[in-house]
């Protein structure tokens, strides 16, 4: 939603600039009031668009912060070179998986991001921004998948020779249906 608002806002300003360029190229010598252009369109219009975008992004950004409410919590633990995820299993109890995170679609969830060895970075481009995974420290990151589907994620911080293997998958399932079969991704020692 923020992305679309930014696109519309910057599109409006780009249209204004292109319109002015076209007018300048086609100018047949007629002089218009410079003052009106500068104050009205140059400052008034672009300023209004930027203020609306700023207000909107503050409002959306505030709602995107992880906070102590009752949002679902999952864990993402980075290590050279894999991700270990903790999330509710089929019977509601937490289970650990490797390189695949299962979350319900349509609701916000917080990821507790930690690291084993060096700094990694958790990133699912389609769901939101990046968050560092730092050894000895826990970062919280709020995300949300609006529709069920499979979202690709990756480590976004160079973390050693196996860095490019640190890709993972987020499976967003329909919360009204059954939880998908996770058995292939369960960590062997935690397999029931
Ligand atoms: Cu990494």
Boltz pocket constraint, residues with backbone or C-beta under 6 A from the ligand:
constraints:
  - pocket:
      binder: B
      contacts: [[A, 78], [A, 79], [A, 119], [A, 120], [A, 121], [A, 155], [A, 156], [A, 157], [A, 158], [A, 159], [A, 163], [A, 166]]
      max_distance: 6.0
